[in-house]
Structures are given as C-alpha cells and as structure tokens.
Amino acid sequence: MSTNFDEVINRFWTNCVKWDGLVAEYGQEVIPLSVADMDLRAPQAIVDEAVRMAQHGIFGYTELYPPYFEAVQGWMKRAYTWDIPQEWIVFSPRIVQAFSIILQKFTDIGDRVLMHTPAYQPIAKAITENDREYVESPLIYRNGRYEMDFDDMERHMKKGIKLLLLCSPHNPTGRVWNSLELARLADLCTLYDVLIVSDDIHADFIRSGHEHTVIAKLSERIAQRSIICTSPSKTFNLASLEIANIIIPNENLRAKFKKGLIEAGIHNPTFFAVPICETAYTACDGWLEEVKSYIEGNIHFVKQFFAKHFPELHVVEPEGTYLLWIDCTSFDKKDEKLKRWILDESKVSVSFGTSFGTQGEGFIRLNVATSRVTLEEALQRMAVTYQSMQ
C-alpha cells in the first residue's frame, strides 16, 4: 500500500464540520465518527493538481470543456459499464442542491414525494422545505437485513406519488439494491408514472459479493424517467469542492433541469472543481482500490470488536458505503441512553438513529473511513464505559 492511511491527520481549525463543529460544546476531546467524509488524505494526484492550480495565482471564472465530460463518461463506463453521451451530463455543485431544483421543476407545491426510511435527512428536509409532502415508505428490517416494502410503495403510489427518491446504495443501512429489486421498483414507477431520482453518491464503495446497478441501465424505458445523481466527493474525499454530475437521459427533463440551474443562479463551477474532478476520474483508480481495502479492514475490525465487547448489539451487515448501521435496540430503544453512553461518557460522536427519522430509533451510524488508530481509540473508550451503563 503506497498511501499511509494509518496517519492521524489533525483536522481541527480547518473549518471542519465534523471536528471543529464539536469544539464549542465538547472541546477537542471528542472523537467524531459521524459526518460522512473521510479522515483520510485524498489521492496525491489530486493534492498535486490543487497545488498546481493554486500556484497559478489567478482564481477567475471557469467553464466546462470537453475533458470534463470525457472524464465523467470514462468513469461511468469503467465503473458501471454504462456508456453515456456527453449531452446527458449536467454539472451541479451538490446533489442536495440538484434535488431541490428537481423538486421545483418537476413537482408542484403539495405533491407527494416518496423516500425509503430510515432516510438521509438533508434530502428529506428539502422535500418539506419546498412545500411538498414527504411520504415515508419504511424499509422492512428482517433477520438483520433491510428490504424494500413493495406493497407499501404501491399503496402510496395508488394515492398519487409524483417523484421517488432512491438512495442507491442506501444511506444509512448500507444496502446495495440488486437488479431484480430495482426492476420491480422501476415497474411500479412506470405503472404509476413516477419520476425516479437516484442518489448514487456512495456507489463507488461496494463490498465484495455485491454490484452496483445504475437503475437507468435497466432499459431505455426506465432511463427516460430517471435522473441519476453522481459525484466524486465521497469516493475521493472532496466534499467541500462542490462537484456533482447529474445524468439525465431524457432530453426534455434535461432541458428543464438546466433551466432550473439558471433560475437558481448556478452556472460557472468553482475554480478547483473541474480539474480535480477530471484528475479523480482519470488518475486515481489505484488509490481507490487501496482505500477500499483499508476500509474493508476497518469494517472487519469493528465487527470483531463489537462481537467481543458489545455482543448484545448487532452490526447490520454492510453491502456498500463506508458507514456501519448498528442495531442498539437491546441497549436503548430510543437515543437518550445511547447518547449518555457514547457521547457524554465515552466522548465519541456518532450519528444517532433518530437523525434519520423515527425508523432509526435505537440505531447508530458509524463512519469507519478514518485511521485505524482513531477508530480503535474511539471503540476502546466506548468499551470502558459500556458496563457502567448497563
């Protein structure tokens, strides 16, 4: 391994949401395993490109040119065997911003928008903030695994659903939807004329034995009612660089979305966004394999640690993402006792399940994309205080 992911990098005083966000209330003692970015250094090729750009010294307006589109095309073909023409690709700073524009352009006030729960709340909140009705379809939690409830989805669709937001792979549960599940979902959306918006931001982190399927690949018919949201931000730890690639096969939908971007005043990419996106998608495949291997080791470490020290708790077997969804309902069916144990007593910050809606009560989400040293220290703290909380 050429990259030293064991290096512990101090992220304090970098305006970091994950680390600096805790300082005011808890000081620098708390270890955060919460916000979904990595504590691992980005690929050296990206660092070098950022330095080269910075040293140029002029930070003027930028635009999209053929190398950007070619880089995205190349990535989608290599990673997902999906050949797409350049005109399908639309640049947007963030997926959440793109989703708000999609809501505004393709739904009306009061329209019903469906999401599977537990759900990533910034996107769920975008539904209500845009005065649309947020409709929850709870995933079925059965034998330690999550599944879609197709009967429940159809009941909602019969009452009228304008848009379905698919999180693929699913955050926070880590499910990677297989092609049969996606085909059944797509059939429902076709039958009831529902637009599919698929958030594929975690798609590059798929564990062995599973495969990410872009739902628009299933058929031309499905592609024509699908908007696929992608980004290198999770994959290469670039969250603050404002890079998202929205892929829209349907020409009319694409034109309408582009108009929404213009109406929102979104046009020129930020100075670093495009060259770093191009570098990520053309020069960093080796780094990605290394970081996935390291994260796989962290997942194995956490599962073993929990089995030894917290056998009553259940780590839901992750199929994708670098986030672990952990069933702590045997310890606390809500979050109050969990917060006392993990945050107040152990000084570890995780994402508590209620932040993903009521379906997440009694669960925690653990971000393992950090150095093994940091991860081990956090879990050791939790082990020390666990018995006293029984």
C-alpha positions, -999 to 999 in steps of 0.1 A, spaced: 0 0 0 16 33 -11 -7 56 9 -3 56 47 -39 56 58 -28 49 94 -16 85 95 -37 105 120 -43 139 105 -53 168 127 -85 183 112 -91 209 139 -91 246 128 -98 238 92 -134 249 94 -142 212 95 -179 204 103 -170 170 116 -143 181 141 -145 218 146 -182 216 150 -178 198 183 -153 222 198 -177 248 212 -196 222 233 -172 194 240 -137 208 233 -111 188 214 -116 156 235 -145 141 215 -137 118 186 -162 121 158 -172 90 138 -202 108 124 -203 131 94 -198 112 61 -165 124 49 -131 107 54 -103 115 78 -80 100 51 -59 121 29 -71 125 -7 -51 109 -36 -17 126 -41 -26 132 -77 -55 154 -66 -33 172 -40 -7 179 -67 -33 192 -91 -48 215 -64 -13 229 -56 -6 234 -93 -39 253 -97 -33 274 -65 3 284 -76 -11 298 -108 -24 326 -87 -54 337 -107 -87 324 -95 -111 336 -122 -143 323 -137 -142 288 -151 -163 268 -176 -170 232 -186 -150 219 -216 -147 185 -233 -122 170 -209 -147 172 -180 -174 154 -199 -149 128 -212 -137 121 -176 -173 115 -164 -180 94 -194 -149 73 -188 -157 68 -152 -192 57 -158 -180 32 -184 -152 18 -163 -170 16 -130 -205 6 -142 -202 -4 -179 -226 24 -187 -219 42 -220 -234 77 -219 -233 105 -244 -218 138 -232 -251 157 -236 -266 136 -208 -242 151 -182 -251 182 -163 -228 198 -138 -242 208 -104 -223 219 -73 -241 195 -49 -266 167 -52 -288 182 -25 -290 215 -45 -298 195 -76 -326 177 -58 -342 209 -47 -341 222 -83 -356 189 -94 -384 193 -69 -391 228 -80 -391 220 -117 -408 186 -118 -433 188 -89 -458 213 -77 -465 226 -41 -484 199 -22 -472 170 -45 -463 138 -27 -426 126 -28 -416 92 -16 -384 81 2 -374 49 19 -368 53 56 -346 55 76 -335 83 54 -307 108 50 -324 139 64 -309 168 44 -327 154 13 -358 146 32 -359 181 46 -355 195 11 -389 180 3 -407 198 31 -387 230 27 -400 231 -8 -436 226 4 -440 191 -10 -454 163 11 -428 139 24 -441 103 21 -422 76 40 -420 40 29 -403 22 58 -378 -5 48 -385 -39 62 -360 -49 88 -360 -87 88 -334 -111 101 -308 -83 104 -313 -71 68 -333 -44 51 -356 -49 22 -380 -27 2 -417 -30 10 -431 -31 -25 -467 -35 -13 -463 -3 9 -448 16 -20 -477 6 -43 -503 17 -17 -487 51 -17 -484 53 -55 -521 44 -59 -529 76 -39 -505 96 -61 -467 100 -59 -450 124 -83 -414 115 -76 -394 88 -58 -360 95 -44 -339 63 -44 -308 62 -23 -285 37 -40 -266 23 -22 -288 31 8 -277 55 35 -277 47 64 -285 10 61 -257 1 37 -280 -20 14 -269 -24 -22 -301 -29 -43 -298 -57 -67 -311 -56 -103 -343 -76 -95 -352 -52 -68 -345 -22 -90 -365 -37 -119 -395 -42 -96 -392 -7 -83 -390 7 -118 -420 -13 -129 -441 4 -102 -428 38 -111 -437 32 -148 -472 19 -139 -480 49 -117 -460 75 -138 -435 83 -110 -402 101 -118 -371 83 -104 -343 104 -89 -314 81 -79 -288 94 -55 -257 72 -63 -232 92 -43 -220 61 -24 -219 38 -54 -181 36 -56 -180 18 -22 -195 -16 -29 -182 -46 -9 -172 -79 -24 -201 -101 -35 -223 -72 -45 -226 -50 -75 -240 -15 -80 -266 -13 -108 -274 21 -122 -312 20 -124 -313 38 -157 -292 10 -173 -321 -15 -169 -339 -3 -200 -344 27 -223 -379 30 -209 -366 33 -174 -338 56 -184 -363 81 -198 -379 85 -164 -347 85 -144 -323 112 -132 -290 98 -118 -271 119 -93 -233 111 -90 -203 127 -75 -166 120 -68 -170 137 -34 -175 106 -12 -152 85 -34 -121 107 -32 -129 128 -1 -137 160 -20 -170 171 -3 -162 208 0 -151 212 -36 -187 213 -49 -187 186 -76 -218 167 -87 -226 152 -121 -263 149 -128 -270 124 -156 -303 129 -174 -311 107 -205 -344 123 -212 -339 154 -234 -370 173 -221 -362 166 -184 -326 177 -190 -336 210 -206 -360 217 -178 -333 209 -151 -308 231 -169 -333 259 -168 -337 254 -131 -300 258 -126 -300 291 -145 -330 303 -125 -311 295 -93 -281 314 -105 -259 283 -108 -236 284 -138 -198 286 -135 -181 258 -115 -158 268 -87 -121 272 -96 -109 238 -83 -140 217 -91 -135 207 -127 -97 200 -129 -100 180 -97 -130 161 -109 -110 153 -141 -80 141 -121 -101 120 -98 -118 102 -126 -87 97 -147 -57 92 -124 -68 78 -90 -81 43 -96 -52 27 -77 -58 50 -47 -95 40 -46 -86 3 -45 -62 10 -17 -87 30 4 -115 4 -2 -91 -23 11 -83 -2 42 -119 5 49 -127 -32 45 -101 -38 72 -118 -12 94 -152 -29 89 -138 -62 99 -121 -47 130 -154 -30 141 -174 -62 137 -149 -82 157 -147 -55 184 -185 -54 188 -188 -92 189 -163 -92 218 -172 -61 238 -209 -54 228 -223 -89 219 -259 -77 225 -256 -51 197 -259 -60 161 -238 -46 132 -261 -47 102 -240 -65 75 -229 -36 52 -231 -42 14 -219 -8 5 -207 27 18 -181 33 45 -209 37 71 -220 10 95 -256 8 107 -257 -7 141 -288 -21 159 -285 -10 196 -322 -15 205 -313 -42 230 -294 -14 249 -318 15 242 -349 16 220 -346 54 218 -315 76 218 -314 90 253 -293 63 270 -272 58 238 -262 94 239 -253 93 275 -231 62 269 -214 72 236 -213 110 236 -214 121 272 -195 93 289 -172 79 261 -167 113 243 -173 97 209 -196 114 184 -217 91 161 -248 97 140 -277 87 162 -305 69 146 -332 95 152 -314 119 129 -326 95 101 -362 96 113 -383 75 136 -373 43 118 -338 49 131 -346 49 168 -322 27 188 -296 26 160 -264 44 154 -244 51 122 -207 48 125 -183 62 99 -152 39 96 -134 60 70 -108 71 94 -74 59 106 -73 26 125 -57 44 154 -86 68 157 -112 41 153 -96 18 179 -93 47 205 -130 56 200 -142 20 204 -119 14 234 -135 45 251 -169 30 244 -159 -4 259 -146 12 291 -179 30 298 -203 3 284 -205 -19 315 -212 11 338 -242 20 316 -259 -14 320 
